[in-house]
Amino acid sequence: MIQHWNTVINYLSAKEPIAGEYDLAILAGNSLPYLADELVQLFENKTAPLFMLVGGIGHATPFLQKNFKNMGIKVNDVSETEMYLEYFKQKYNLDETLFLTESTSTNSGENALFSLNKVKSIGLNPKKVLLLEDPILQRRIKATFEKEWQQTTAVFTNYVPIVPYVKAVNEEIIFEEDRLNGLWSRDYFLSLVLGEIPRLRNDENGYGPEGSNYIGAIEIPEKVDRSYDALCQVYDYRQKR
């Protein structure tokens, strides 16, 4: 079953190469503090002149707070953006004024729309944009941004520093990359991975034009579909949705 997990995870992560300089880098709300470290690395490398944090309070918020607390970072019951700003202050001594911020969006659609509104409000028109998100949600976040920003000239690139391949899925999820262990609870990870394929489908239940119309039409490869079906049979996910 591990091969099936990793086939689906690889597809959802949609990792892309990055090269050169970008106009803007956006970290969308999620539960993974290491992505904040990756954003700081991009900042220090001057990969882009502008960096934006986007995220209010959503499904990932309590998991992000828990992960920060496990690291010894004190954060209050605030938005994901505000947690990241506090983390940057405590760990890196970076002032919040270094970042563009949006702290009211509660889902990926609002992440995309509200970030666009923020960019427009300050007269920006970025051409090359890096996106960082929970890798399980990376393919969908890019599709969502492409839909909401379609009237602009922006081209989005997924920045995925680690594809979260698994080597064991039992009572706990064990990842190939040790520093990922413990960042997702088992139930949360399963809900993300197994819940994401139906959202990507272009049918009446999906997020494509034939469904909710949150994203453009996406054709899921047969290999990924087969692996997803195999996982659903073992984990009885379709019956629990």
C-alpha positions in Angstrom: 0.0 0.0 0.0 2.9 2.4 0.5 3.4 2.6 -3.2 -0.2 3.7 -3.6 0.1 6.3 -0.9 3.2 7.7 -2.5 1.7 7.8 -6.0 -1.1 9.9 -4.7 1.1 12.1 -2.5 3.5 12.7 -5.4 0.6 13.8 -7.6 -1.0 16.1 -5.0 2.4 17.7 -4.2 2.9 18.8 -7.8 6.5 19.7 -7.2 8.0 22.0 -9.8 11.6 23.3 -10.4 12.3 26.9 -9.5 14.9 29.0 -11.2 15.9 32.6 -11.2 14.1 35.5 -9.4 10.4 35.9 -8.7 8.3 38.9 -8.2 6.4 37.6 -5.2 6.4 34.5 -2.9 3.2 33.6 -1.1 2.9 31.2 1.9 -0.7 30.1 2.2 -2.1 29.0 5.5 -1.3 25.5 6.6 -0.2 23.5 9.7 3.5 23.1 8.9 6.0 25.4 10.6 8.9 24.2 8.4 7.3 26.0 5.5 7.9 29.2 7.4 11.6 28.3 7.6 11.6 27.7 3.9 10.0 31.1 3.3 12.7 32.7 5.4 15.4 30.9 3.4 13.9 32.3 0.2 13.8 35.8 1.9 17.5 35.6 2.8 18.4 34.4 -0.7 16.5 37.3 -2.1 14.5 35.0 -4.3 11.8 37.7 -4.5 11.5 41.3 -3.4 8.1 40.7 -1.8 6.8 38.0 0.5 3.2 37.5 1.5 1.5 35.5 4.3 -2.1 34.6 3.6 -4.3 32.8 6.1 -6.9 33.5 8.8 -8.5 30.8 10.9 -9.4 27.5 9.1 -9.1 23.7 9.4 -5.3 23.8 9.8 -5.2 26.5 12.5 -5.3 24.3 15.6 -2.7 21.9 14.1 -0.4 24.8 13.3 -0.7 26.1 16.9 -0.1 22.7 18.3 3.0 22.2 16.1 4.4 25.6 17.2 3.8 24.8 20.8 5.6 21.5 20.5 8.6 23.5 19.2 8.5 25.8 22.2 7.1 28.7 20.3 4.4 30.6 22.2 1.5 31.6 20.0 -2.0 32.7 20.9 -5.4 31.8 19.5 -4.9 34.0 16.4 -4.8 33.6 12.7 -2.3 31.5 10.9 -0.7 34.6 9.5 -0.3 36.1 12.9 1.2 32.9 14.2 3.8 33.0 11.4 4.7 36.6 12.2 5.2 35.7 15.8 7.4 32.8 14.8 9.5 35.0 12.6 9.9 37.4 15.5 10.8 34.8 18.1 13.1 32.6 15.9 14.6 35.0 13.3 14.0 38.5 14.9 12.2 39.5 11.7 9.8 42.4 11.9 6.3 41.9 10.6 6.6 45.0 8.4 8.9 42.9 6.1 5.9 40.9 4.9 2.6 41.6 3.1 -0.1 40.0 5.1 -3.7 38.9 4.8 -5.3 37.3 7.9 -9.0 36.8 7.3 -9.2 34.1 4.6 -10.5 30.8 5.8 -10.0 28.5 2.8 -8.0 28.2 -0.4 -10.4 30.2 -2.5 -10.3 33.1 -0.1 -6.5 32.7 0.1 -6.3 33.3 -3.6 -9.0 36.0 -3.9 -7.9 38.0 -0.8 -4.3 37.9 -1.7 -5.2 39.2 -5.2 -7.2 42.0 -3.6 -4.2 42.9 -1.4 -1.8 43.0 -4.3 -4.2 45.2 -6.3 -4.7 47.5 -3.4 -1.1 48.5 -3.3 -0.7 48.7 -7.1 1.3 45.5 -7.7 1.2 43.4 -10.8 3.5 40.4 -10.2 4.4 38.3 -13.2 6.2 35.4 -11.5 4.8 34.1 -8.2 6.0 31.3 -6.0 3.4 29.4 -4.0 4.1 27.5 -0.7 1.4 25.4 0.9 0.9 22.1 2.7 2.3 19.8 -0.1 -0.9 17.7 0.1 -2.8 20.7 -1.0 -0.2 22.1 -3.4 -1.8 21.1 -6.7 -5.2 22.5 -5.7 -3.8 25.8 -4.3 -2.1 26.5 -7.6 -5.3 25.7 -9.6 -7.2 27.9 -7.2 -4.8 30.8 -7.6 -4.8 30.4 -11.4 -8.6 30.6 -11.4 -8.9 33.7 -9.2 -6.0 35.5 -10.8 -6.9 34.6 -14.4 -7.4 38.2 -15.4 -3.8 39.0 -14.5 -0.5 38.1 -16.2 0.8 36.1 -13.1 2.4 32.7 -13.7 2.5 30.5 -10.6 5.1 28.0 -9.6 4.8 25.4 -6.8 7.7 25.5 -4.4 7.7 22.1 -2.7 10.8 21.7 -0.6 9.8 18.2 0.6 7.4 15.7 -1.0 6.0 13.9 2.1 6.5 10.3 1.0 5.5 7.8 3.7 7.2 4.6 4.7 4.6 3.4 7.2 0.9 4.1 7.7 -0.2 2.4 10.9 -1.3 4.0 14.2 1.1 6.8 13.2 2.4 8.1 9.9 6.1 7.6 9.4 7.7 9.7 6.7 10.8 9.1 4.7 12.0 12.6 5.8 12.4 12.4 9.6 11.6 16.1 10.3 8.0 15.6 9.0 7.2 13.0 11.6 4.6 14.2 14.1 3.5 17.2 12.1 0.2 15.7 10.9 -1.9 13.5 13.1 -2.9 10.2 11.4 -6.5 11.1 11.0 -5.7 14.6 9.7 -3.2 13.3 7.2 -5.6 10.6 5.9 -8.4 13.2 5.6 -6.1 15.5 3.6 -4.8 12.9 1.2 -8.0 10.9 0.7 -10.2 14.0 0.7 -8.2 15.8 -1.9 -8.7 13.7 -5.0 -12.5 14.1 -4.9 -12.1 17.8 -4.7 -9.8 17.9 -7.8 -12.3 16.0 -9.9 -14.3 17.8 -12.5 -17.7 16.3 -11.7 -20.8 17.4 -9.7 -19.1 16.7 -6.4 -15.7 18.2 -7.3 -14.3 21.7 -7.4 -13.9 21.8 -11.2 -16.3 23.6 -13.7 -18.8 20.8 -13.6 -19.0 21.1 -9.8 -18.3 24.0 -7.5 -16.2 25.8 -10.1 -13.5 26.8 -7.7 -10.8 25.6 -10.0 -10.2 24.9 -13.7 -10.7 21.4 -15.1 -8.1 18.9 -14.0 -7.7 15.4 -15.5 -6.4 13.0 -12.9 -4.0 10.3 -14.4 -5.3 6.8 -14.4 -2.4 5.6 -12.4 -3.3 8.0 -9.6 -7.0 7.1 -9.8 -6.1 3.4 -9.4 -3.9 4.1 -6.4 -6.6 6.3 -4.9 -9.2 3.6 -5.4 -6.9 1.0 -3.8 -6.4 3.2 -0.7 -10.1 3.9 -0.4 -10.9 0.2 -0.4 -8.5 -0.4 2.4 -9.3 2.6 4.5 -13.0 2.6 3.7 -12.8 6.3 3.0 -15.7 6.6 0.6 -18.1 5.2 3.1 -16.9 7.7 5.7 -17.1 10.8 3.6 
